[in-house]
Amino acid sequence: MRVFSIAGKLALLLWLAALAGAGLTVLLQGALATRWALALAALSLLPLLLWLAHTVVRPLRRLLRALESGVASYRDGDFSFGIVVRRRDELGALIEMHNALGAALRVQRQHLAQRELLLDTVVQHSPVALLLVDTAGRIVLSNLAARQLLGGGRSITGIAFAELIETLPAALRRALELGEDSLFALDMDGMEERFHLAQRGFRLHGLPHRLYLLRRMTREMARAEVAVWKKVIRVISHELNNSLAPISSLAHSGAELARRGDTRQLPEVFARIGERARHLHGFIADYAQIAKLPAPRSEPVRWPAFVEALTAHARFRMPYPVPTAPACFDAAQMEQVLLNLIKNAHEAGGPADAVELEVQQADAHWRIEVRDRGPGMSEAVLAQALLPFYSTKRSGSGLGLALAREIVEAHGGRITLVNRDGGGLCVRILLPATGTAALI
């Protein structure tokens, strides 16, 4: 409960000083002239006024020094500072608020320290190798998995990232220098281990940093491979049954017609058997194509001639001029990829004149894009469109995009699918501008 405010205390002290001055003046008037009485009264009251001013200002000075010390402690990260002063005025309320702020900051600091400890424990014991590189190119954070994989168990924090790269295997070095997510393989203890590298740039404390995440994918890929083979068996079994059941039925009908001597319907029966056999042959040939894909034979290719050859088989427009600089890839395989992508673009349902092909050189890559103005793809379809045997078409085999991916990756490139602003799909291919890399 407040007794007096600071303003009330000042008013009381000034009122007392005025009373004392008036009383002293009255006492002196009896012996001296009025002028001399006022002068002596003023001189007599000066020490009293100085004492009153000191009395009022002294607690303010102490409080300001205490607040200054508290702010300095907060700036240094020490929130244990508190002001132990008991007052019942505005200064007392300010002190209570200051102490409450310090207590709240202490609690938040403790919670933050606990969260940081938990996060560090999770990061350090994560099976994913983690590296954080600052703007000066030095490693500022690495977990146990990163030290085991990249540093042979020794600490790599604080060393230059470029120096670390020089000591790594060639496949890992190429992946780190690529500047984008990639898959690669390493020979470890006589066995091939596959890894996925993810790298992202972001700002930390206002400065640019780069995060590298290396994850072992051998087990996951083995499980995915088993799942794919199971799906292959189901698809092939389904297709074989769909063809062999009618063939068996038609063969039985033909034999019965021949037994009865009714030969007029036999040509139709044989024609239908031949149709189902051709369908089955085409189905098996399509599936065998991806397994028998030869290694690319890269040769110098001039873009104007390559694009002109494409125009003889597909309709598209080019929003930008064809590059004149030569590239290096297997022209036959890349032609197959682009013709399939352009065909898909026309089948997407958009205007035929909206199908575009763009070829541009970006840094150390050729960027090839096939775009349409169809409905695009949902997120679920985008995530699976490049997987073998996945198709949204009723009569699709699910091998077109998977074959394109196989050819592009055999060239050391990468293929991605993204929805376009305003509707439509963009299939983007990145090929190395320096030639063909080995398939990892």
SULQUI-V813577 format. One line per field, one symbol per residue. psi: psi as a letter, one per 20 degrees, with the letter a starting at -180 (. if undefined). Layout:
psi->???
//
This chain:
psi->ppgqrghgggggghgghgghggghgghhhhhrrgghghghgghhighgghgggghghghggggggghghgghghhjjojipqonpoqkahhghggggghhgggghgghgggghgghggghggghjqippppppahjkqoipqaghghgghjkirpjpirphhhghhirqgghggghihjrqrqrqqooljqppqqppppqqrppkjqprpppppppjggghgghgghghghggggggghghhghghggghgggghgghhijnihighhghghghghggghghghhghhghhjprqqnpqpppgghghhhhiiiqprqoiqqpqipqaorohgghggghhgghghhhiiirqhiipqpppqpockqpopppqrkaiaqrhgghhihiqqjpqiqhjqikighhhggggghhjjaqpqpqqqpjqrqpopppqpijapqqp.
//
